[in-house]
């Protein structure tokens, strides 16, 4: 019990430090950004026709001229009290904005996460088992090609092929244009999520495949697999008894660690498909100097990624008997 | 002693590896060149050689689990028939079994019981394993342990019990007692002796001549990929009874015979001399030794030396 409390306590401190560091870094980047919030959000023409009082009011609203440290401390103290502030662009509480955007993104990312995890795992195992055969070369070639392809470029290609040429899938957004919210069906939502989810999956697969392949090759060359063969176990029996058992542990770590990559990828992909998710909101907040929203998204994203890694750590302790039983003994 | 049936007869066996030198030139690396071993039912034969002489590869070659870039040569006859790769695959784990060096050869994430049963859950396998464990005085709880949880003493018995799951007629023990205390060595060796006494042929692969002399019936001396002598254990009582200069050198290196060593080291596969591999370290070496040396019978044993009488 004491062991568990210590574990929780340690990770809580780690998370607080991480979130603090991430928010400071994000704030510094926004502060030194050359973007003038007034020019970016109101426009030069509109500003020219305004009176000095109006402009001063706007400057006050966007926090221009306030010392950065004071701004950050004000945000941080509110945040600690559970108030994430009001988004300057959306004119809604940051929490509300994030909730809506996250719901859109989350389902996109979950699909991509599951597909890339499952497909990458299976491909990696096949490739590792059939090392140096044509099928391994094919899978490895695909993975290396995709790993060196930028996600936004792939998104553009898919968009051109499926939305522009074949016209089978919508070109962007998360729901059909000009339709009432009540009229949107699940089918519509799925149709709109296919391309962005596909892009994220395709890019996510290669990393998982290459790592799983490498691990599988190690396992198949291990002494215990050699001995299993000496004992007459068939290849299938070896994969079932020893391969999967040993490859699942690193795969778990990889899978939960890959949340950060899916998150990062979604920022670009959502932008290209004009998909109103968290990634797009982050870009809008960044280019529009919406500091409270940007910091809110940064902190929430970091917490989710941290959570993923934490889950991987906890699962490791549950799945690996050397940690589970070894820990109890010592 | 009555004439026993030959269970394994290995004749002029070789294992070579294909390698690419500098990325272009394809060369063949003959790790085992000329190996001859005969094992009868109920007999324990020790193949003794120093590390790096290719001993473990012999075990893998017999079982058909050599690396994919290895080429086998010569002939293995098992139970009167040529041992083809297909036969190896059918027999290994059942009639031909391997006892490995250490628990590193067990899957670290699979419990002992299911692992020895190869994942089988039927009643017959369970009962068989229970019986074997009882015979080895291993508690039933050991089946629920993971390899890392076992004590050193359990390790050995568990490894030996993996061999008993089939119906072994040929047991190959590859360095089964590395770094063990002498008492432990004796206990492990007793298990193999028992298997031999029950009619199985046992091939003990070791670098420890002293240990081999204690339990085996015959000793095959292996040097740089070649079997140089096949002698009865009794021949090792006196140096004069041995036939090959290398066997004699091994004999003199035993503690009770004065710990004497000879100069030089076993040559690496790539730098093997012509003819007798022991030639450069041998006092009796002549020009004739640079030719291929036949394995011939001398005084009831076999030797690969033209000077032996």
Interface residues (C-beta under 8 A of the other chain):
Chain A: X223 X224 X226 X227 X228 X229 X230 X231 X232 X233 X237 X240 X241 X242 X245 X246 X249 X320 X321 X322 X325 X326 X329
Chain B: X60 X63 X65 X89 X91 X92 X93 X94 X97 X98 X100 X104 X105 X106 X107 X108 X109 X110 X115 X118 X119 X146 X148 X149 X162 X165 X166
